[in-house]
Amino acid sequence: MTAADDALEQVVREEWGRLVALLLVRFRRLDLVEDALGDAVEAASRTWPVDGAPDNPAAWLMTTARRRVLDRLRTEEVSRRKQALLVTDADLRQEGTRTMADAGSQVEDDVLRLVLMCTHPALAPEAASALSLRLVLGVPTHDIARLFLVPEPTMAARITRAKKRIIGAGIPFAVPDATVLPDRLDTVAQTAYLAFTAGYAPGSGPDLLRAELAGEAVRLVRTVLGLRPDEPVLVALLALVLLQHSRRDARVSEGRLVLLPDQDRSRWHHDEVEEAMSLLAHPVLTRPVTLLTASYALQARIAAEHARALRPEDTRWEQVVALYDALLDLAPSPGARLARAVAVAEAHGPAAGLAALEGVDIPTGHRVAAVRAELLARGGDPVAARAAYDQAIAACRNEVELAHLRERRAALG
């Protein structure tokens, strides 16, 4: 991969959502904006390797996409009134069609506006989250499919249908107020956590950690919590993402994966840990809460067990297993069962972990096979471990994790 290719991949990964937001504010047409930005990326893939990457790649894409939109608008024959417009708050204020009873309820954050547009009630929650991840935050379709545990073509079709629904329904890109946000709060929260997961543990690409995407998801949760103070689902979610995000600097060393037991805990962001612990003690989490809130709170308390341990051997693995048991009773999922199997292995040995892993099936990704391989190796079965590592290696699409798996397999001899 050339330097120009690296520059293009980085700008698409880090700036896609911001570019979409800026273009939408000006042109108000989702169909034109996404097509134009896609054309700009395609043009960059052809010209940058020849001419070299520009000094400001994001500005180059913005300028090229803007020209594409203007070209389309000049030649478009369909009547403007038949087009799906994304109405901005500036238009609404000028036309006098909106009265804000509470100025503090306005949302000025462009990314949150786009997420709120995508999480419109006209879309099913899963489709809304998937569209937000792809359109607003630029998460690759393969990684979104992995998050939802579906094949990539299925997810691509789901996103396409959601975009057509947005365009066809003329869903407004407007300033939300207190009457809008509560109805979309759970979907926004789920979208933010999925975005965080896509950044904290990407399923594909050269990076083990996309800190900018994970950080944007944390910022999004903070923004919504600022609009809805003391909302239990947001309090629990912010605690969860802060605890996980606090380890970002210790997860990679010289480009190599560092597993949790081997991490230098002095490199954890302890200010974020302290903030998260304070959030977990918030009075709103002592009251009856929704299923989603309870799920986030339990996951946060699991992460807190690791944060409390000054050394890996201080981790209370029995308590971690108990918390996973509670989580599985509340919201069973293959991912939680996989994580529980790891905790069981730490508490009771690899044989118990392998027994807990039986029946866990995650059709997308490599992590079940990777965990099985590690436990088989610890249990003294190198032949079966090598076979499991081969399976994990074949399924892995993240380059850092792939290197780690190959290294672990080679260590078996």
Secondary structure, 3 states (H helix, E strand, C coil): CCHHHHHHHHHHHHHHHHHHHHHHHHHCCHHHHHHHHHHHHHHHHHHHHHHCCCCCHHHHHHHHHHHHHHHHHHHCCCCHHHCCCCCCHHHHHHHCCCCCCCHHHCCCCHHHHHHHHHCCCCCCHHHHHHHHHHHHCCCCHHHHHHHHCCCHHHHHHHHHHHHHHHHHHCCCCCCCCCCCHHHHHHHHHHHHHHHHHHHHCCCEECCCCCHHHHHHHHHHHHHHHHHCCCCHHHHHHHHHHHHHHCCHHHCEECCEECCHHHCCHHHCCHHHHHHHHHHHCCHHHHCCCCHHHHHHHHHHHHHHHHHHCCCHHHCCHHHHHHHHHHHHHHCCCHHHHHHHHHHHHHHHCHHHHHHHHCCCCCCCCCHHHHHHHHHHHHCCCHHHHHHHHHHHHHHCEEHHHHHHHHHHHHHCC
